[in-house]
């Protein structure tokens, strides 16, 4: 076992991660390494100006180093204030100016998704829908077709049953890209967030029309069997999606 004097001379020379590891070796090492002098040395390496004070800005330098030495990633979210049970989605799709789909979709239906995919969809699309990133998918009921040579647009609103408020997700966005490899037509809109979040911008809502596999896509019509809504730019889990919806500009 090292003498106390040896440890006291070595500990100031260590990096913070190594000093923290030493605290787990034994009680003697912990009792010495917990001395705030050593953690003041660590803080002095990262934030020299902090040590110009006669005492640390936080309770101890050790606590300060713990809280701010590393960026905290993947922090657990608190439980969402919203639930899919209290949400309703209004999806309207036009081909040119003709309404081809209009659906009032309960939040629980979007949450549930399509459990049994229809026969006749491409393997690429089947793989896409099976990936773990969180997607809200519902069957298009009734099924509809869209022509390739016409402009197709979509609007999506969401309502809260617990407060009788409505927010806009997508406002007549055009499906201007068709992914022929995965049999999807895609449109997006930048979200209108509450003024409570003035520094958060550029978050997109994506909506996709999912269509059946066809031998010749050039026949002019796409047979749509499902609709997908996601925020995968920033929200990959159910909890993240609900928090993002909570941040909308509800009116």
C-alpha positions in Angstrom: 0.0 0.0 0.0 1.4 3.4 -0.9 2.1 5.9 1.8 -0.2 8.9 2.2 2.6 11.3 1.3 3.2 9.5 -2.0 -0.5 9.6 -3.0 -0.7 13.3 -2.1 2.1 14.1 -4.4 0.8 12.0 -7.3 -2.9 12.8 -7.2 -2.5 16.5 -8.3 -0.7 15.3 -11.5 -3.5 13.0 -12.6 -6.3 13.8 -15.1 -9.8 14.0 -13.6 -11.0 10.7 -15.0 -7.9 9.0 -13.4 -8.4 10.7 -10.1 -12.0 9.6 -10.1 -10.9 6.0 -10.8 -8.5 6.2 -7.8 -11.4 6.9 -5.5 -12.7 3.5 -6.2 -9.5 1.6 -5.3 -9.9 1.5 -1.6 -11.0 3.6 1.4 -7.5 5.1 2.0 -7.3 6.4 -1.6 -10.9 7.7 -1.5 -10.3 9.6 1.7 -7.4 11.3 0.2 -8.7 11.9 -3.3 -12.0 13.4 -2.1 -10.0 16.4 -0.7 -11.3 19.4 -2.7 -7.8 20.7 -3.2 -7.2 18.0 -5.9 -10.5 18.8 -7.6 -9.6 22.5 -7.5 -6.5 21.5 -9.5 -8.7 19.7 -12.0 -11.0 22.7 -12.4 -7.9 25.0 -12.8 -7.0 23.0 -15.9 -10.4 23.4 -17.5 -11.5 26.8 -16.2 -8.5 28.8 -14.7 -10.6 31.9 -14.0 -12.9 29.9 -11.7 -10.0 29.4 -9.2 -9.5 33.2 -8.8 -12.4 33.1 -6.3 -11.7 32.4 -2.7 -14.3 29.6 -2.8 -15.8 27.5 -5.6 -18.9 28.7 -7.5 -20.7 25.5 -6.5 -20.6 23.7 -3.1 -17.3 22.1 -3.9 -14.8 21.9 -6.7 -15.5 18.2 -6.8 -19.2 18.8 -7.5 -18.4 21.4 -10.1 -16.1 19.0 -11.9 -18.7 16.3 -11.8 -21.4 18.5 -13.2 -19.6 20.4 -16.0 -16.4 18.4 -17.0 -18.3 16.4 -19.6 -21.3 17.1 -21.7 -24.2 15.0 -20.6 -25.6 13.0 -23.5 -28.7 10.8 -23.8 -30.2 12.1 -20.6 -33.5 10.5 -19.7 -36.6 12.6 -20.5 -39.2 13.2 -17.8 -42.6 11.6 -18.6 -44.4 13.5 -21.4 -47.3 15.7 -20.4 -49.1 14.6 -23.6 -50.4 11.2 -24.5 -51.6 9.7 -27.7 -55.0 9.0 -26.0 -55.6 12.8 -25.9 -54.6 13.5 -29.5 -56.5 13.6 -32.8 -54.9 14.1 -36.2 -56.6 15.7 -39.2 -54.9 14.7 -42.5 -56.1 16.0 -45.8 -54.5 15.2 -49.2 -55.2 16.9 -52.5 -54.2 16.0 -56.1 -54.1 19.5 -57.7 -57.3 20.9 -56.1 -59.2 17.7 -55.8 -59.4 16.2 -52.4 -58.3 12.5 -52.6 -58.0 11.7 -48.9 -59.5 13.2 -45.7 -59.1 11.4 -42.4 -59.7 12.1 -38.7 -57.2 9.7 -37.1 -57.0 9.0 -33.4 -53.7 9.3 -31.7 -53.9 5.8 -30.5 -54.2 4.6 -34.1 -51.0 6.4 -35.1 -49.3 5.1 -32.0 -50.4 1.5 -32.9 -49.2 1.6 -36.5 -49.9 -1.0 -39.1 -49.4 -4.4 -37.4 -49.9 -6.5 -40.5 -48.4 -5.1 -43.7 -50.3 -5.9 -46.9 -49.0 -8.4 -49.4 -47.4 -6.8 -52.5 -45.2 -4.2 -50.9 -41.5 -4.0 -51.7 -38.9 -5.6 -49.5 -37.1 -2.2 -49.2 -40.3 -0.6 -47.8 -40.9 -3.5 -45.5 -37.4 -3.2 -44.1 -37.9 0.6 -43.7 -41.0 0.2 -41.7 -39.4 -2.4 -39.5 -36.5 -0.2 -38.4 -36.5 0.8 -34.7 -36.7 4.6 -35.2 -40.1 5.8 -34.1 -42.6 6.3 -36.9 -46.3 6.9 -36.8 -48.0 4.9 -39.5 -51.7 4.3 -40.3 -53.4 2.5 -43.1 -55.0 4.7 -45.8 -58.6 3.9 -45.4 -60.1 4.0 -47.9 -57.1 3.3 -50.2 -56.5 5.9 -52.9 -54.4 6.5 -55.9 -52.4 9.6 -56.9 -51.3 10.4 -60.4 -47.6 11.0 -61.1 -48.2 13.9 -63.4 -50.1 16.0 -60.9 -49.1 18.1 -57.9 -50.1 16.4 -54.6 -50.2 18.3 -51.4 -51.0 17.6 -47.7 -52.1 19.4 -44.6 -51.9 18.0 -41.0 -53.5 19.4 -37.9 -53.5 18.0 -34.4 -56.0 18.6 -31.6 -55.8 18.0 -27.9 -58.9 16.6 -26.2 -57.7 17.7 -22.8 -57.6 21.4 -23.6 -59.6 21.9 -26.9 -56.6 23.4 -28.6 -55.3 22.8 -32.1 -51.8 23.1 -33.6 -50.5 22.9 -37.2 -48.0 20.4 -38.2 -48.0 20.6 -42.0 -49.7 23.3 -44.2 -50.3 22.2 -47.9 -46.8 20.8 -48.3 -46.1 19.3 -51.7 -44.9 15.7 -52.2 -42.0 16.8 -54.4 -39.9 13.7 -54.0 -40.7 10.1 -54.9 -38.3 7.5 -53.6 -38.8 4.8 -56.2 -36.5 2.4 -54.4 -38.5 2.3 -51.2 -41.9 3.2 -52.7 -42.6 6.4 -50.8 -43.6 9.9 -51.7 -42.3 12.4 -49.3 -43.2 16.0 -48.1 -42.0 18.1 -45.2 -42.8 21.3 -43.3 -40.9 23.2 -40.7 -42.8 23.1 -37.4 -44.4 26.1 -35.8 -43.2 25.9 -32.2 -44.6 27.9 -29.3 -43.1 31.3 -28.7 -41.8 29.8 -25.4 -39.0 28.2 -27.5 -37.7 31.2 -29.5 -34.3 29.7 -30.1 -35.4 26.4 -31.5 -35.9 26.4 -35.3 -35.5 24.2 -38.3 -37.3 21.1 -37.0 -39.1 19.3 -39.8 -42.2 17.2 -39.8 -42.0 14.5 -42.5 -45.0 12.8 -44.1 -44.8 9.9 -46.5 -47.3 8.2 -48.7 -46.6 4.5 -48.8 -47.5 2.8 -52.0 -47.7 -0.7 -53.4 -45.0 -2.4 -55.4 -45.7 -2.2 -59.1 -43.9 -3.7 -62.0 -44.1 -0.5 -64.0 -44.3 2.7 -62.0 -44.6 4.7 -65.3 -48.3 3.7 -65.8 -49.2 7.0 -64.1 -50.8 6.0 -60.8 -49.5 5.2 -57.3 -51.6 2.9 -55.2 -51.3 4.3 -51.6 -51.9 1.9 -48.8 -50.5 3.8 -45.8 -49.4 7.2 -44.4 -46.4 7.8 -42.3 -45.7 10.8 -40.1 -42.4 11.3 -38.3 -39.9 13.8 -36.8 -36.8 11.6 -37.2 -34.6 14.6 -37.7 -34.8 15.1 -33.9 -37.2 12.6 -32.3 -36.5 8.9 -32.4 -38.7 7.6 -29.6 -42.3 7.8 -28.5 -41.4 10.1 -25.6 -39.4 12.5 -27.8 -42.3 12.7 -30.2 -44.8 13.5 -27.5 -42.5 16.2 -26.0 -42.0 17.7 -29.5 -45.8 17.8 -30.1 -46.2 19.5 -26.7 -43.9 22.2 -27.9 -46.1 23.1 -30.8 -47.8 26.5 -31.0 -51.2 25.4 -29.6 -54.1 27.7 -30.1 
